[in-house]
Structure formats: C-alpha cells, structure tokens
Amino acid sequence: MLTSLLLLVVLPIYTFLAGLVGIPYTLLTGNARPLYWLGRLGVRLGFLLARIRIVVHGRERLGDAPHFIYMMNHNSNLDAPAVWLHLPGEVRALGKMELFKLPVLATAMRLGGFVPVDRSNRERAIASVRHAAGLAAAGASFLIAPEGTRSRTGKLLPFKKGGFHMATESGVSILPITVVGAFELMPPGSNRIRSGTIEIFFHEPIGTEGLGARDRARLMERVRACMEEVLAEKAPKLG
C-alpha cells in the first residue's frame, strides 16, 4: 500500500514537471522525441519505485527498422506501460477518450500522435480507427489491445475487429505480444501495486499486405493463438 501511495504522489509531480519541459519544446520545434523520452523515463521510474522487474523474450523479432501494429493482451493497468517502455521509437496508441481529459498528459499524448477513441460512439470510433490506419500506412507504429478493455479474470476476452481493420487497411504487419504477470501484480479494480516480475513475449510478425475483409477472422485467430499458447504455458491457472 505504501508503494501505491508513493506512486500516486511521485508520478503526477513528474508528469507535471516533464510536461513543462517537453510540451513547449514540441510545440516550438514539432519534434515529439523528447516527449517520448520523458514519457519512458517516467514509466521506468514508476516500475523502479514499485520494485517491478520486466523480462523481455524475443526482442530480436522486432528487427532493425521496426514498423508494426503491435497487439497485446490486456488485463492490468501495468501491461501497456510495460510493453510501451520496451518498444523502440515513437510508438503511438489508440487510447480511450477518458485519458485525453487528463491535464498535461492529454496534451502530451496528442502531441505524440496518440489517437483518442470514443467507445460510446460507434461512428466516431470507426473514424478514429481509419485515421490511425492512415497514419500507420504513412509510417507510424501503434500499440493496440485487441480485447478493447481489460480482462477481469486474466483470461483473454473476445477480440474486437477495429485493430484488424486498421492492419489490413494500412498493410502494416502485426506483431503479437503476450504479457504475463501484470494481472497478478495489479488486477483490474485494485489500487494496490505488488512488487514482482512481468514477462513480455514478442512473437513472429504476421504480414497483412494484400489481405482484406475476408481474411480478418483468420488474422484474429492467428494473433489469438500466439497469446493463448504462451498464457497456457506461463500464466497460473485462473478460475
């Protein structure tokens, strides 16, 4: 509990101070790299304070010039920051609209090219996915949770189609990622962060060039199979 309280104090202060430096610089220069650097530094600080170790497997599958739509399982507030910390370059994300209402953080996310998604409005959500697909086709990488929300049991939820529409429309390869351990350290609904280890598994990229609507179901199955294989082997049995 003490660790969680410490993070609640330290991280907002860090976010405010980092924003004072990074946001004006990006507005003046149009260069978002300092924002990404400061963002990752803040995430690294958070995991250090929480005494959470991150172990990465299969990093070599990223290659020398990675350009992917990364897809990860999602069952904790810790898994996305842990993965984002270990992705190279300026990796953007589709984020729920609520995150874009937070002071400082919202401005930094918009300047960094993150795309808000209004999950309560289907037409707006589709427009956001199409906008992100255009950015991906132009060279941007994205991190997506195809489940659409956090799993409350630790098991994989059904996948939403949006990320796969984005992948086939942009022609950008998908790189599946499986996260193990984040659920046990901070399950949904808990404000307490436990110390421990999170493991991140990078899988072989899956090409999408030339694929269309008829191929999306098979594409979803392939990504899901990657995650389920690791979860069956590594994750504890969940009721």
C-alpha positions in Angstrom: 0.0 0.0 0.0 2.9 2.4 0.8 4.3 1.8 -2.7 1.0 2.6 -4.3 0.7 5.9 -2.3 4.2 6.8 -3.2 3.4 6.4 -6.9 0.3 8.4 -6.5 2.4 11.3 -5.2 5.6 11.0 -7.3 4.2 10.2 -10.8 1.7 13.2 -11.0 4.5 15.5 -10.0 6.9 14.0 -12.5 4.2 14.2 -15.2 3.6 17.9 -14.5 7.4 18.8 -14.5 8.1 16.7 -17.6 5.2 18.4 -19.3 6.6 21.8 -18.5 9.7 20.9 -20.4 8.5 18.5 -23.2 5.3 20.2 -24.3 6.7 23.7 -25.0 9.7 22.2 -26.8 7.5 20.0 -29.0 5.1 23.0 -29.8 8.1 25.1 -30.8 10.0 22.5 -32.8 7.4 20.0 -33.9 9.8 17.3 -32.6 8.0 14.8 -30.3 11.0 12.7 -29.5 11.7 14.4 -26.1 8.1 13.7 -25.1 8.6 10.0 -25.8 11.9 10.0 -23.9 10.4 11.8 -20.9 7.4 9.5 -21.0 9.5 6.4 -21.0 11.7 7.8 -18.2 8.5 8.4 -16.1 7.3 4.8 -16.8 10.8 3.5 -15.8 10.7 5.5 -12.6 7.3 4.1 -11.8 8.3 0.5 -12.2 11.5 1.1 -10.2 9.5 2.6 -7.3 7.1 -0.3 -7.5 10.0 -2.8 -7.5 8.7 -4.5 -10.6 11.2 -6.3 -12.9 10.4 -6.7 -16.6 11.9 -9.6 -18.5 11.6 -9.5 -22.3 11.7 -12.5 -24.6 12.1 -12.5 -28.4 13.2 -8.9 -28.8 15.2 -9.9 -31.9 11.8 -10.3 -33.7 11.5 -6.6 -33.9 14.2 -6.3 -36.5 16.5 -3.3 -37.2 13.8 -0.9 -38.5 10.6 -1.9 -36.8 7.3 -0.7 -38.2 4.4 -2.7 -36.8 0.9 -2.7 -35.4 1.7 -4.2 -32.0 -1.1 -6.2 -30.4 -1.0 -7.2 -26.8 -3.3 -8.9 -24.3 -4.7 -6.5 -21.7 -5.7 -7.4 -18.1 -4.0 -4.8 -15.9 -3.1 -1.1 -15.8 0.6 -2.2 -15.8 0.8 -4.2 -19.0 0.5 -1.4 -21.6 3.2 0.8 -19.9 5.5 -2.2 -19.5 5.2 -3.0 -23.2 5.4 0.6 -24.4 8.6 1.0 -22.4 10.3 -1.7 -24.4 9.1 -0.8 -27.9 11.6 1.2 -30.0 10.9 4.6 -31.4 7.8 6.7 -31.4 5.1 4.1 -30.9 1.6 5.6 -30.7 -1.6 4.1 -29.3 -5.3 4.2 -29.6 -6.5 5.4 -26.2 -9.9 5.7 -24.6 -11.3 9.2 -24.6 -11.1 9.4 -20.8 -7.3 9.6 -20.9 -7.5 12.6 -23.2 -9.2 14.6 -20.5 -6.3 14.4 -18.0 -4.4 17.7 -17.6 -0.8 17.7 -19.1 -1.0 14.0 -20.1 -3.7 14.7 -22.6 -1.7 17.4 -24.3 1.5 15.2 -24.4 -0.5 12.3 -25.9 -2.0 14.4 -28.6 1.4 16.0 -29.5 2.9 12.5 -29.6 0.3 11.4 -32.1 -1.8 9.2 -29.9 -5.4 8.8 -31.2 -8.4 9.1 -28.9 -11.3 6.6 -29.3 -14.8 7.3 -28.2 -16.0 3.9 -27.4 -19.5 5.2 -26.6 -20.0 6.4 -30.2 -19.5 3.7 -32.9 -19.2 6.2 -35.8 -16.5 8.2 -34.1 -14.7 5.1 -33.0 -14.6 3.9 -36.7 -13.4 7.3 -37.8 -10.6 7.1 -35.2 -9.5 3.7 -36.5 -9.5 4.9 -40.1 -7.4 7.9 -39.1 -4.9 5.6 -37.3 -4.8 3.3 -40.3 -3.8 6.3 -42.5 -1.1 7.2 -40.0 0.2 3.6 -39.9 0.3 3.4 -43.7 2.4 6.6 -43.7 4.9 5.0 -41.3 3.6 5.2 -37.8 3.7 2.2 -35.4 0.8 1.6 -33.0 0.2 -0.4 -29.8 -3.3 -1.9 -29.6 -5.1 -4.2 -27.2 -7.5 -6.1 -29.5 -9.7 -7.1 -26.5 -10.7 -3.5 -26.3 -10.7 -3.4 -22.5 -9.1 -5.1 -19.5 -10.0 -8.7 -18.8 -11.3 -9.0 -15.2 -10.3 -12.7 -15.0 -6.9 -12.6 -16.6 -8.2 -14.8 -19.4 -8.3 -13.5 -23.0 -11.6 -11.7 -23.9 -13.1 -11.9 -27.4 -11.2 -9.7 -29.9 -12.6 -6.5 -31.4 -12.3 -6.0 -35.1 -11.1 -2.4 -35.1 -7.3 -3.1 -34.8 -7.5 -5.8 -37.6 -9.4 -3.4 -39.9 -6.6 -1.0 -39.2 -3.9 -3.6 -40.0 -5.4 -4.8 -43.3 -6.3 -1.3 -44.5 -2.8 0.0 -43.8 -1.0 -3.1 -45.0 1.3 -2.9 -41.9 2.4 -6.2 -40.3 1.1 -7.2 -36.9 3.5 -8.2 -34.2 1.6 -10.1 -31.4 2.8 -9.6 -27.8 1.9 -11.6 -24.7 2.2 -10.2 -21.3 2.4 -12.5 -18.3 2.4 -11.4 -14.6 0.8 -7.9 -14.8 -2.6 -9.3 -13.7 -1.2 -10.8 -10.5 0.6 -7.5 -9.6 -2.3 -5.2 -10.2 -5.6 -6.8 -11.3 -8.5 -4.6 -12.6 -10.3 -2.9 -9.8 -7.3 -2.8 -7.5 -5.4 0.3 -6.5 -2.6 -1.7 -4.9 0.5 -2.5 -6.9 2.5 -5.5 -5.8 6.2 -6.0 -6.4 7.3 -8.8 -8.7 8.1 -9.7 -12.3 6.3 -9.0 -15.6 7.3 -11.1 -18.7 6.8 -9.8 -22.2 6.9 -12.2 -25.2 7.4 -10.8 -28.7 6.0 -13.2 -31.4 6.8 -13.6 -35.0 5.4 -10.8 -37.2 2.3 -11.6 -39.2 2.1 -9.9 -42.6 -1.1 -8.2 -43.7 -0.2 -6.8 -47.1 -2.8 -7.8 -49.7 -5.3 -9.0 -47.1 -8.9 -7.8 -46.9 -12.1 -8.2 -45.1 -12.3 -11.9 -45.9 -9.0 -12.5 -44.1 -9.7 -10.7 -40.9 -11.2 -13.6 -39.0 -8.2 -15.8 -39.8 -5.9 -13.0 -38.8 -7.6 -12.7 -35.5 -7.3 -16.4 -34.9 -3.6 -16.3 -35.6 -2.9 -13.5 -33.2 -5.1 -15.1 -30.5 -3.3 -18.4 -30.9 0.1 -16.8 -30.2 -1.2 -15.3 -27.0 -3.0 -18.4 -25.8 0.0 -20.6 -26.4 2.1 -18.5 -24.0 -0.6 -18.0 -21.5 -1.4 -21.7 -21.3 2.3 -22.4 -20.6 3.3 -19.5 -18.4 0.3 -18.0 -16.7 -1.1 -19.5 -13.4 -4.4 -21.3 -13.6 -7.1 -18.8 -13.3 -10.6 -19.7 -12.2 
